[in-house]
Amino acid sequence: MPITPTQTVDPATMTKNWSSGMNATNAQKLIAKYNAPKRAFNADPQGAQAAWTSGIQRAMTANKYASGMQNANLNQASANMTNYGGNNWVQSGTSKSYKYAAKSQNLAAAINSVLQTVNAMPKGRGANNIARMTAWANGMAQFYGKI
């Protein structure tokens, strides 16, 4: 049989090859590379932010968000939530609690700080409540990206 070039890409072959790569051996490779990278993911925050901004601009130019939303399969989304989402959500309460604990001190301090300001403001219908809501929103916005 002569060697012939592949003229098309078979999505079934792609899926089979990708799926077969998701195994315990490759998981160990992933873990080893994660724990001993050539360069830490946070080595250059400013450079990473510039690259992120560039990627956002590229995605906006390509209309990527709207295209993705237009092509969303709601039946598959429902099936994924039914089959995996609920259980993953339950498991995250345990498996990700360390992330919440790491942020909770700063979040609580921010909330308490803004709450103290809002509680010192006059209460009542109309302008007073609007001022309190605005103070809350503006106060919490000061912590955006910092917690």
C-alpha positions in Angstrom: 0.0 0.0 0.0 1.5 3.4 -1.0 1.9 6.2 1.6 -0.7 8.9 0.9 -1.0 12.2 2.6 -4.0 12.9 4.9 -6.3 15.3 3.1 -8.8 15.9 5.9 -9.0 15.9 9.6 -11.3 13.3 11.2 -13.0 14.6 14.3 -13.6 11.1 15.6 -9.8 10.4 15.4 -9.1 13.7 17.1 -11.5 12.8 20.0 -10.1 9.3 20.3 -6.5 10.6 20.4 -7.3 13.3 22.9 -9.3 11.0 25.1 -6.6 8.3 25.2 -4.1 11.0 26.3 -6.2 11.7 29.4 -4.8 8.9 31.6 -3.0 8.4 34.9 0.5 8.4 33.3 -0.1 11.8 31.7 -1.7 13.1 34.8 1.5 12.4 36.7 3.4 14.3 33.9 1.0 17.2 34.3 1.5 17.2 38.1 5.3 17.0 37.8 5.5 19.9 35.3 3.0 22.0 37.4 5.2 21.5 40.5 8.5 22.1 38.7 7.8 24.6 35.8 10.5 26.2 33.7 9.0 29.5 34.7 6.4 30.2 37.4 3.0 31.3 36.0 3.2 34.5 38.1 6.8 35.4 37.2 5.9 38.5 35.1 2.4 39.8 36.2 2.7 43.0 34.1 3.8 41.1 31.0 1.0 38.5 31.5 -1.5 41.4 31.8 -0.3 42.9 28.6 -0.7 39.5 26.8 -4.1 39.1 28.4 -5.2 42.5 27.2 -3.9 41.7 23.7 -5.8 38.4 23.7 -9.0 40.2 24.8 -8.6 42.7 22.0 -8.1 39.9 19.5 -11.2 38.0 20.7 -13.2 41.2 20.5 -12.1 41.8 16.9 -13.0 38.3 16.0 -16.4 38.7 17.7 -15.6 35.5 19.7 -18.0 36.1 22.6 -21.1 36.6 20.5 -20.1 33.7 18.2 -19.6 31.4 21.1 -23.0 32.4 22.7 -24.7 31.9 19.3 -23.4 28.4 19.0 -24.0 27.3 22.6 -25.8 24.0 22.9 -28.3 24.4 25.7 -29.3 20.8 25.7 -25.6 19.8 26.2 -25.3 22.4 28.9 -28.3 21.0 30.7 -26.9 17.4 30.4 -23.6 18.5 31.7 -25.2 20.2 34.7 -27.4 17.2 35.4 -24.5 14.7 35.1 -21.6 16.6 36.5 -22.4 20.1 37.7 -24.3 19.4 40.9 -21.7 16.9 42.1 -18.8 19.1 41.2 -20.4 22.0 43.1 -20.8 19.8 46.2 -17.2 18.6 45.9 -15.9 22.1 45.6 -17.2 22.9 49.0 -14.5 20.6 50.3 -11.8 20.7 47.7 -11.7 24.5 47.3 -12.3 25.6 50.8 -8.6 26.5 51.2 -9.1 29.1 48.5 -12.1 30.6 50.2 -10.3 30.5 53.6 -7.3 32.3 52.1 -9.5 35.2 50.8 -12.0 35.3 53.6 -9.9 37.4 56.0 -9.4 40.2 53.4 -13.0 40.0 52.2 -14.4 40.2 55.8 -12.1 43.2 56.5 -13.4 44.9 53.3 -17.0 44.2 54.1 -16.6 45.4 57.7 -14.8 48.6 56.6 -17.6 49.5 54.2 -20.3 48.4 56.6 -18.9 50.8 59.2 -19.1 53.7 56.8 -22.6 52.8 55.7 -23.8 52.3 59.2 -22.6 55.8 60.1 -24.8 57.3 57.4 -28.4 58.4 58.1 -31.1 55.8 57.4 -34.5 56.4 55.9 -36.5 56.3 52.7 -35.5 58.0 49.5 -32.3 59.9 49.3 -30.8 58.4 52.5 -31.2 54.8 51.3 -30.0 55.7 47.8 -26.9 57.3 49.4 -26.3 54.2 51.6 -26.6 51.9 48.6 -24.2 54.1 46.5 -21.7 54.2 49.4 -21.8 50.4 49.7 -21.3 49.9 45.9 -18.5 52.5 45.8 -16.9 51.3 48.9 -16.8 47.7 47.8 -15.6 48.8 44.3 -12.4 50.1 46.0 -11.5 46.5 46.7 -12.1 45.2 43.2 -9.1 43.1 42.0 -7.4 43.4 45.4 -9.0 40.5 47.3 
